[in-house]
Structures are given as structure tokens and as C-alpha cells.
Amino acid sequence: MIRKQARQRRDYLYRRALLLRDSEISEKRAKLRASLATGRPLDPSVANDKELRKDYQFDESRPDRSTNEELDLDDEYSQLSGIVDPRILVTTSRDPSARLSAFAKEIRLLLPTAIRLNRGNLILPDLVRSAQASGLSDLILLHEHRGVPTALTLSHHPHGPTISFSLHNVVLRHDIPNSIRGTVSESYPHLIFEGFTSRLGARVVKILKHIFPPREPLTSKTKLGSRVVTFKNIEDSIEVRHHVFVRTGYDSVELSEVGPRMTMKVFEIRSGTLDNKDGDVEWHLNQYTRTSRKKNYL
């Protein structure tokens, strides 16, 4: 099984490298076509590249796509996105406190297609293999320090990516004043992402939105009692809120917070699954990342 996963991972990385190479060549040829059409001079690095002239006529029939568009055609989520609902496993570090167990239950309620597992004595490689054998698409691992939830790690199967967040200002559902009591609606929520403007922000949005099943957009015929989950980026801190809304008029809506409420900060994105410590690091937070107060990364 390990050899099979390693072979699949190598095949995926090889196809992605080919796509990256072909998309870069396509971008350069698009610049060459634009220069021939307008008569404007080309950058010397493009003009002196003799490889661009090979199969140039064949390449003219291909649609112009940017590098990011080419890579999105074969990313980690392209095969089942919008076709099969995600199945997420929510678990904790070993020997969790009562507060972390309660937080895991609330995360499970936040994700309508998730299941929760008591970790027990399972080691991490066995946990990942069991999740993959059961056909689960993602794994969420929650961490704590002295009973306070401090980190959340989200890993996509079978090839990653794995993203790690630090958690701050975590408020459980029953600690929120005037929050709704009783059972929580498990309808598919609407998602709001605000403030993610960079390529790193788009990457984070893609990872987060794929742990929720797709849902039709908001219309005037939307049923009452619908849920909305908000991710708002404020200076690289992602504020997470969970509300239930009810239409009280033609153009008015009443919101009630359900919880949990928390702030997430990204500190690492890497390829591979949770048990793969040797995956390539796409981005990580270092001690000099936030030295400039005016620069935001998401």
C-alpha cells in the first residue's frame, strides 16, 4: 500500500511538472504572437529562445491559458470537486481534555459531511492509513495546550496538501452569549470568503472551501433556517463565524450566531499527507515574515 501511494504521488508530481513546463512555454508563445501582431519589441529572454519556434504552428491551435489556469486543471481537488461530497474525519491528539473533545464535536457539527473519531492509542501513520482505506477525503487533527485548543491541521487525501493553522480566541458554542441552544442544523452551509486577495490567499480559500459540500447560491427562494459560515481575513488572521439566518422580510435577514468562534493563522502549507514529514513546503511562517507591519500575505 505504501509503495502504491508513493508511485501515485510520483506520477502526480511528474504530470504536474509537465503541465508547468508546457504552460510556461505556452505563455511565452502567447507573448510572441502578441508581439508579431502588434509590432512591439519582445523581452530578450523570450526573443532569443529558439525552442519557442519548435511546433509553433501546432501550438497556435491551443487556447491561451495562464500557468495558474493550467495547474488548476490537474490540482489535488479537480477530479471529485463538485461531483462527490467530501468526507472528513475529525479527531484530536491523544488523551484529549474535555474541552478539546467538546471543540471536536462542534467542528464536526460545523462540517455537515464529517465524522468524529476518538483517537485512543492510534499512532499517526495508522490513523492516516485507516482514513484512506475508508475512502475519507480529508483529515482534521486538533491540538491543545492545557485544555485550550491551540492548533488545527487539515490534510487532504491521498496526496495532500496539508495545511496547519494556529488557533486563537477560541470560544465554544455554549460560551457565546445569546447563542442558539438545542440541536444544530446540519444543512449544507453557504460560504463567505472575504479579504483573500493574494495567490497564497487563493490557495487557502481553495483548501478551506473543499471541506464543505457544494450548495446552490443564495436566491429569493432559499429555504428558511439556512446556515452561513464566514471566513474573513483581517491582516493575515482568519476570523471564523458560524450563523443561522432567517428571512424576516423581502430584503431583511436576521442572524443568530451558533458557534464555535475562533481566529485562525496559517503557519505552514506543504505537500503530502499528515504522516509525511518530508513533503515539499509550499509556504511557512518564519520569524521574519511579519516584520513589516504594512505587508499582508493573504
C-alpha positions as CSV (number, residue, x, y, z in Angstrom):
1,M,0.0,0.0,0.0
2,I,2.8,2.4,0.8
3,R,4.6,1.6,-2.5
4,K,1.3,2.2,-4.4
5,Q,0.8,5.6,-2.7
6,A,4.4,6.6,-3.4
7,R,4.0,5.6,-7.0
8,Q,0.8,7.6,-7.3
9,R,2.4,10.6,-5.7
10,R,5.4,10.4,-8.1
11,D,3.1,10.1,-11.1
12,Y,1.1,13.2,-9.9
13,L,4.2,15.3,-9.4
14,Y,5.5,14.2,-12.8
15,R,2.3,15.2,-14.6
16,R,2.2,18.5,-12.7
17,A,5.8,19.3,-13.7
18,L,5.0,18.6,-17.3
19,L,1.9,20.9,-17.1
20,L,4.0,23.6,-15.5
21,R,6.6,23.3,-18.3
22,D,4.1,23.3,-21.1
23,S,2.1,26.2,-19.6
24,E,5.3,28.4,-19.3
25,I,6.1,27.6,-23.0
26,S,2.5,28.5,-23.9
27,E,2.8,31.8,-22.1
28,K,6.0,32.7,-23.9
29,R,4.4,31.8,-27.3
30,A,1.4,33.9,-26.5
31,K,3.8,36.9,-25.9
32,L,5.5,36.1,-29.2
33,R,2.1,36.0,-31.1
34,A,1.1,39.3,-29.5
35,S,4.4,40.9,-30.5
36,L,4.0,39.7,-34.1
37,A,0.5,41.1,-34.2
38,T,1.3,44.5,-32.7
39,G,4.9,45.0,-33.8
40,R,6.1,45.7,-30.2
41,P,9.6,44.5,-29.2
42,L,9.9,41.4,-27.1
43,D,11.8,40.8,-24.0
44,P,15.3,39.4,-24.9
45,S,14.8,36.3,-22.8
46,V,11.7,35.4,-25.0
47,A,13.1,36.7,-28.3
48,N,16.3,34.7,-28.1
49,D,14.7,31.4,-27.0
50,K,15.0,29.2,-30.1
51,E,12.9,26.4,-28.5
52,L,9.8,28.5,-28.8
53,R,9.8,28.2,-32.6
54,K,9.5,24.4,-32.5
55,D,6.0,23.2,-33.3
56,Y,4.9,26.9,-33.2
57,Q,2.0,26.3,-35.8
58,F,0.7,23.4,-33.8
59,D,0.7,25.5,-30.6
60,E,-1.4,28.2,-32.3
61,S,-4.5,26.0,-32.2
62,R,-4.3,25.6,-28.4
63,P,-6.3,28.0,-26.2
64,D,-4.3,30.6,-24.3
65,R,-4.2,29.7,-20.6
66,S,-2.0,31.1,-17.9
67,T,0.2,29.0,-15.7
68,N,-2.3,29.0,-12.8
69,E,-5.1,28.0,-15.1
70,E,-3.1,25.1,-16.5
71,L,-2.2,23.9,-13.0
72,D,-5.8,24.2,-11.8
73,L,-6.9,21.6,-14.5
74,D,-4.9,19.0,-12.6
75,D,-4.8,20.1,-9.0
76,E,-5.5,18.0,-5.9
77,Y,-9.2,18.7,-5.9
78,S,-10.0,18.7,-9.7
79,Q,-11.2,15.1,-10.0
80,L,-14.0,15.0,-7.4
81,S,-14.7,18.7,-6.8
82,G,-18.5,19.3,-7.1
83,I,-19.1,15.6,-8.0
84,V,-18.7,13.8,-4.7
85,D,-19.3,15.4,-1.3
86,P,-16.2,15.5,0.9
87,R,-15.9,13.1,3.8
88,I,-13.9,14.5,6.6
89,L,-12.5,12.7,9.7
90,V,-12.3,14.9,12.8
91,T,-10.1,13.7,15.6
92,T,-7.8,15.1,18.3
93,S,-4.4,14.5,19.8
94,R,-4.2,11.6,22.2
95,D,-5.7,11.8,25.7
96,P,-7.7,15.0,25.0
97,S,-9.2,17.1,27.7
98,A,-13.0,17.5,28.0
99,R,-12.8,21.0,26.4
100,L,-10.9,19.7,23.3
101,S,-13.4,16.9,22.9
102,A,-16.3,19.4,23.1
103,F,-14.5,21.5,20.5
104,A,-14.0,18.5,18.2
105,K,-17.8,17.8,18.4
106,E,-18.5,21.4,17.4
107,I,-16.1,21.2,14.4
108,R,-17.9,18.0,13.4
109,L,-21.2,19.9,13.5
110,L,-19.7,22.8,11.5
111,L,-18.9,20.4,8.7
112,P,-22.1,18.6,7.6
113,T,-20.4,15.6,6.0
114,A,-17.8,15.0,8.7
115,I,-17.5,12.2,11.2
116,R,-15.7,12.3,14.5
117,L,-13.3,9.6,15.9
118,N,-12.0,9.1,19.4
119,R,-8.2,8.9,18.8
120,G,-7.5,6.3,21.5
121,N,-3.9,4.9,21.1
122,L,-3.8,5.1,17.3
123,I,-0.5,6.4,16.1
124,L,-0.5,8.9,13.2
125,P,0.6,6.6,10.3
126,D,-2.1,4.0,11.3
127,L,-4.7,6.8,11.6
128,V,-3.9,8.1,8.1
129,R,-3.9,4.6,6.5
130,S,-7.2,3.8,8.2
131,A,-8.8,7.1,6.9
132,Q,-7.6,6.4,3.3
133,A,-8.8,2.8,3.4
134,S,-12.2,4.0,4.5
135,G,-12.4,6.4,1.5
136,L,-12.3,9.6,3.6
137,S,-11.2,12.7,1.6
138,D,-9.7,14.8,4.4
139,L,-8.5,14.5,8.0
140,I,-8.6,17.2,10.6
141,L,-6.4,16.9,13.7
142,L,-7.0,19.2,16.7
143,H,-4.3,20.1,19.2
144,E,-4.4,21.7,22.7
145,H,-2.3,23.2,25.4
146,R,-3.6,22.8,29.0
147,G,-7.1,22.4,27.8
148,V,-7.1,25.3,25.4
149,P,-7.4,24.4,21.6
150,T,-4.2,25.8,20.0
151,A,-3.8,24.3,16.5
152,L,-5.7,22.7,13.7
153,T,-4.1,20.6,10.9
154,L,-6.1,19.8,7.8
155,S,-4.8,17.1,5.4
156,H,-6.3,16.2,2.0
157,H,-6.1,12.6,0.8
158,P,-4.4,10.9,-1.0
159,H,-1.6,13.3,-1.9
160,G,-2.1,16.4,0.2
161,P,-1.8,19.3,0.6
162,T,-1.5,19.6,4.4
163,I,-2.2,23.0,5.9
164,S,-1.6,23.9,9.6
165,F,-3.3,26.7,11.5
166,S,-2.7,28.1,14.9
167,L,-6.0,28.8,16.8
168,H,-6.6,31.9,18.9
169,N,-9.6,33.3,20.9
170,V,-11.5,30.0,20.6
171,V,-15.0,30.4,22.1
172,L,-17.1,27.3,22.3
173,R,-20.8,27.3,21.4
174,H,-22.2,27.4,24.9
175,D,-19.8,30.2,25.9
176,I,-21.2,32.6,23.3
177,P,-23.8,35.0,24.8
178,N,-27.2,34.8,23.3
179,S,-26.2,31.8,21.0
180,I,-28.8,29.3,19.9
181,R,-29.4,26.4,22.2
182,G,-30.6,22.9,21.3
183,T,-29.8,21.0,18.2
184,V,-27.6,22.5,15.5
185,S,-28.8,22.5,11.9
186,E,-26.7,20.2,9.7
187,S,-27.9,21.7,6.4
188,Y,-25.2,22.4,3.8
189,P,-23.9,25.9,4.7
190,H,-23.3,28.9,2.4
191,L,-19.7,30.1,2.5
192,I,-18.4,33.6,2.6
193,F,-14.7,34.4,2.0
194,E,-13.6,38.0,2.3
195,G,-10.2,39.7,2.2
196,F,-8.2,37.0,0.4
197,T,-6.5,38.8,-2.4
198,S,-3.1,37.2,-3.0
199,R,-2.1,33.9,-4.6
200,L,-1.5,32.5,-1.1
201,G,-4.9,33.7,0.0
202,A,-6.5,32.0,-3.1
203,R,-4.7,28.8,-2.2
204,V,-6.0,28.9,1.4
205,V,-9.5,29.6,0.1
206,K,-9.3,26.6,-2.2
207,I,-8.3,24.3,0.6
208,L,-10.9,25.5,3.0
209,K,-13.9,25.5,0.6
210,H,-13.3,21.9,-0.4
211,I,-14.0,20.6,3.1
212,F,-17.6,21.8,2.6
213,P,-20.1,20.2,0.2
214,P,-21.2,22.4,-2.7
215,R,-24.5,24.2,-2.4
216,E,-26.7,26.3,-4.7
217,P,-26.2,30.1,-4.5
218,L,-28.4,32.4,-2.4
219,T,-31.7,33.3,-4.1
220,S,-35.0,34.6,-3.1
221,K,-36.3,31.0,-2.9
222,T,-33.7,29.9,-0.3
223,K,-35.3,28.0,2.5
224,L,-35.6,29.5,6.0
225,G,-33.2,28.5,8.6
226,S,-30.2,28.3,6.3
227,R,-26.6,28.3,7.6
228,V,-23.7,30.5,6.7
229,V,-20.0,30.1,7.6
230,T,-17.8,33.2,7.2
231,F,-14.0,33.3,6.8
232,K,-12.8,36.9,6.9
233,N,-9.2,37.8,6.5
234,I,-8.0,40.7,8.7
235,E,-4.2,41.3,8.5
236,D,-3.5,37.6,7.9
237,S,-5.8,36.5,10.8
238,I,-8.8,34.5,9.6
239,E,-11.9,35.2,11.7
240,V,-14.3,32.3,11.6
241,R,-18.0,32.7,12.4
242,H,-21.0,30.4,12.1
243,H,-24.5,31.8,11.9
244,V,-28.1,30.7,11.2
245,F,-30.1,33.2,9.2
246,V,-33.9,33.6,8.7
247,R,-35.5,35.9,6.2
248,T,-37.8,38.3,8.1
249,G,-38.8,40.3,5.0
250,Y,-38.2,40.8,1.3
251,D,-34.8,42.5,1.9
252,S,-34.1,41.8,5.6
253,V,-32.4,38.9,7.3
254,E,-32.0,38.0,11.0
255,L,-28.7,36.4,12.0
256,S,-28.1,34.2,15.1
257,E,-24.6,33.0,15.9
258,V,-24.3,29.3,16.5
259,G,-20.5,28.9,17.1
260,P,-17.8,28.0,17.5
261,R,-16.0,31.3,17.2
262,M,-12.2,31.4,16.6
263,T,-9.3,33.1,14.9
264,M,-7.0,31.0,12.6
265,K,-3.5,31.9,11.4
266,V,-1.7,29.9,8.7
267,F,1.8,28.8,9.6
268,E,2.6,26.1,7.1
269,I,1.4,24.6,3.8
270,R,3.2,21.5,2.5
271,S,2.5,18.7,0.0
272,G,1.9,15.1,1.2
273,T,-0.4,13.8,3.9
274,L,-0.3,14.3,7.6
275,D,2.2,11.5,8.3
276,N,4.6,12.6,5.6
277,K,7.1,14.8,7.3
278,D,9.3,15.0,4.1
279,G,6.8,16.8,1.9
280,D,7.8,19.9,-0.1
281,V,7.0,23.0,1.9
282,E,4.9,25.4,-0.3
283,W,4.9,28.2,2.3
284,H,5.7,28.5,6.0
285,L,5.7,31.3,8.6
286,N,9.2,32.2,9.8
287,Q,10.4,34.7,12.3
288,Y,10.9,37.5,9.6
289,T,7.6,37.0,7.8
290,R,5.6,39.6,9.7
291,T,8.4,42.1,10.4
292,S,6.8,44.6,8.0
293,R,3.5,45.9,9.5
294,K,2.1,47.1,6.2
295,K,2.6,43.9,4.3
296,N,-0.1,41.2,4.3
297,Y,0.4,37.8,2.8
298,L,-3.2,36.6,2.5
